[in-house]
Amino acid sequence: MRIGVVGTGRIGLMHARNLAQTTGVEVVLMGRNQARLSVSVEHVCAAIQPDAPSALAGNLASRERAATVTSGVGLAEELAALDGVVVASSTNTHPAFALQIARAGVPSLVEKPLALDPEQLTALADQLDDIGTEVMVAFHRRYDPGHQLLRQRILAGDAGTVRAVTATEHDHLALPPEYVPGSGGIWLDMLIHDFDTIPWVTGQRVRSVWATGSVLDAPIHADYGDIDSALAVLVLESGAAATVSGLRRNGAGQDVRLEVFGSLDSFGPGIDACTPMTSTEPGISPPGPRYDQFIERFERAFRAEVDAFVRLVSGTGVNLTPPRDGLVAIQIAQAAAESIRAGSIIDLD
């Protein structure tokens, strides 16, 4: 199986590394800058060697698998020879790449968001439905074991009546300044994962959104009409409220949790020995080594996502994140941005 990867930033290289450690997969890095591609190939190959950092190399069994990583030219030139494509390029290129790849009859895994507004995504989803080729959008938390188990427990009634939800999305490392202008903003670039996951986990639609936020850490965000510290309150159809906290930089470490509080019990992924919260109760030990970035925090999720894509390409897998499923998250993100502008609650009904 030959799978191409478009985009050689840290997400693209992470996907390439995970694919290269999958038995029977040849990875082709795509692009027109041959010098940069050569460096990227070396980076991916080094990441799967036994002496590579554990955050990149994964478990020993994966490291010992044979890996083939090569560089291609451009997508148009290579597409006919590929069985699947991962798109991890800049957000504004996602729609065009998704259509080009689908029209060639090749399944794709496209980084989120697939489009930047509900109207564009609806039109794109209609086109992709007509074409009929599988497109898997990279909402990786739907493939994360902790989030999948949470969904199972909630939908099975183990928590009882859901009364409150708290999502924490605090990145340890600040964004590179050059990434900010084209990021899409904190709601679409960062918190969109929570906006996708909360309705999916609870089985409830979001009725209304209220949001607030400020620039408290990196002034560059204000230069582009963005914020680096955000809070959104989502009212679910049952009347329960979900609070979503987002920080672009958190000195304590990478902190991504989703806590669901029910009438019978409470559950949540992201609570472990690495959770960067230090108790001030006497005699309680501080947390262990913290996650440095989201790639480490969601190592299992990203590996499971790639495994799901390989199965989808082979015709044996199920697509948990088709294009149209992203509409809910984009609508909530758009409502959060509008709530700040209007200073009011935005009704989604």
C-alpha positions, -999 to 999 in steps of 0.1 A, spaced: 0 0 0 14 34 -10 2 64 9 12 100 1 15 127 27 9 163 16 25 188 41 58 184 59 50 203 91 50 186 125 15 171 119 24 158 84 56 143 96 39 127 126 14 110 103 42 99 80 60 84 110 30 65 121 22 52 86 58 42 81 55 20 112 25 2 98 32 -31 82 29 -31 44 27 7 40 51 27 18 50 64 26 56 90 -1 62 126 11 47 150 -14 60 185 -24 80 204 -50 109 215 -28 132 185 -31 157 198 -6 130 202 21 115 168 12 149 151 16 153 166 51 117 155 59 125 119 48 155 118 70 134 132 99 108 105 95 133 77 92 152 89 122 120 89 142 115 52 138 150 41 148 156 24 182 175 54 196 149 80 186 131 100 213 103 79 228 78 107 220 85 101 183 95 65 181 66 48 197 68 13 212 95 -12 203 73 -35 183 64 -6 160 101 5 157 111 -29 145 87 -29 116 103 -24 82 96 11 70 99 27 35 98 64 32 104 82 -1 99 116 -15 76 123 -45 72 153 -67 37 168 -67 3 154 -59 -9 156 -95 21 136 -108 19 109 -81 -18 105 -75 -24 77 -99 2 56 -82 -12 61 -46 -37 40 -26 -44 68 -1 -34 104 7 -30 122 40 -34 160 37 -17 180 64 -11 213 45 -24 247 54 -62 249 61 -71 270 31 -58 243 8 -79 215 23 -111 218 1 -92 218 -32 -70 189 -22 -100 169 -9 -118 173 -42 -88 166 -64 -80 134 -45 -116 122 -43 -121 127 -81 -91 105 -86 -109 78 -66 -83 78 -39 -93 77 -2 -79 106 19 -74 116 55 -76 154 56 -66 175 86 -94 196 102 -111 218 95 -121 206 61 -135 241 54 -137 273 73 -174 280 74 -207 259 74 -218 270 40 -185 261 23 -184 228 42 -220 219 32 -213 226 -4 -180 206 -3 -197 177 15 -224 176 -12 -197 174 -39 -178 147 -20 -210 127 -15 -217 128 -52 -182 116 -60 -184 88 -35 -148 84 -25 -140 81 12 -128 112 29 -118 109 66 -115 142 85 -88 143 112 -109 147 143 -85 124 161 -104 123 194 -131 101 180 -103 75 175 -88 80 210 -94 51 234 -101 73 263 -127 94 245 -143 63 229 -147 47 264 -161 79 278 -188 79 250 -196 43 257 -200 49 294 -222 80 289 -244 64 262 -248 33 283 -261 53 312 -233 46 336 -231 83 346 -268 86 350 -282 120 339 -255 142 325 -255 174 346 -223 192 336 -194 189 313 -160 205 316 -134 206 287 -99 218 293 -78 226 262 -45 241 274 -15 239 251 19 239 268 38 255 239 29 288 223 22 289 186 50 299 163 44 336 153 43 327 116 15 302 122 -9 327 138 -20 347 107 -33 316 89 -44 295 119 -81 303 116 -82 315 152 -85 298 185 -121 286 179 -115 269 146 -79 258 150 -79 246 186 -112 244 204 -130 229 174 -119 195 187 -139 201 219 -168 214 198 -168 181 179 -162 158 209 -188 172 234 -219 165 212 -204 132 201 -196 119 236 -229 131 252 -252 122 223 -267 157 227 -269 186 203 -258 221 214 -287 246 218 -268 278 225 -233 292 229 -218 321 249 -182 329 248 -156 354 261 -118 357 257 -88 379 259 -52 383 248 -33 376 280 0 361 268 10 368 232 1 402 217 5 389 182 -29 372 185 -45 406 188 -28 418 157 -50 393 137 -82 397 156 -76 365 177 -73 357 214 -51 334 234 -73 328 264 -109 317 258 -140 304 275 -172 291 259 -204 278 276 -224 254 255 -260 246 266 -269 211 256 -304 201 246 -311 186 280 -303 219 297 -269 207 310 -240 231 305 -206 224 290 -177 248 297 -148 248 274 -115 265 285 -88 272 260 -53 286 266 -27 289 238 2 286 263 1 268 297 34 268 317 24 238 337 23 215 306 0 201 280 -35 197 297 -63 183 276 -92 168 296 -129 161 291 -149 156 323 -185 145 324 -204 148 357 -235 127 360 -261 119 387 -246 85 392 -209 89 384 -183 110 368 -158 101 340 -131 117 319 -101 110 297 -69 130 302 -67 124 339 -35 105 347 -1 108 364 9 134 338 -20 158 342 -3 191 350 -23 201 380 -5 203 414 -26 197 444 -22 221 474 -36 195 498 -9 185 523 9 153 516 -2 149 480 26 142 455 30 165 425 23 151 390 49 132 372 66 143 339 42 165 320 32 161 283 52 186 263 28 190 234 -5 176 220 13 150 198 26 134 230 -7 137 248 -26 121 220 0 96 208 -25 67 211 -52 87 193 -30 96 164 -18 60 160 -54 47 161 -65 73 136 -38 62 111 -46 26 117 -83 34 110 -73 51 78 -52 22 66 -82 -1 72 -104 23 53 -80 23 24 -79 -15 24 -117 -16 24 -121 -31 58 -125 -1 80 -153 23 91 -151 61 87 -159 77 121 -153 112 108 -169 118 73 -169 154 60 -205 163 69 -199 154 106 -177 184 109 -206 208 104 -216 208 140 -181 217 153 -178 246 127 -212 259 136 -203 260 173 -170 276 166 -186 302 144 -212 309 172 -185 313 198 -167 339 176 -200 357 170 -209 357 207 -177 376 215 -184 401 187 -221 406 197 -216 403 235 -246 379 237 -257 343 237 -260 328 202 -290 305 197 -282 275 175 -319 264 174 
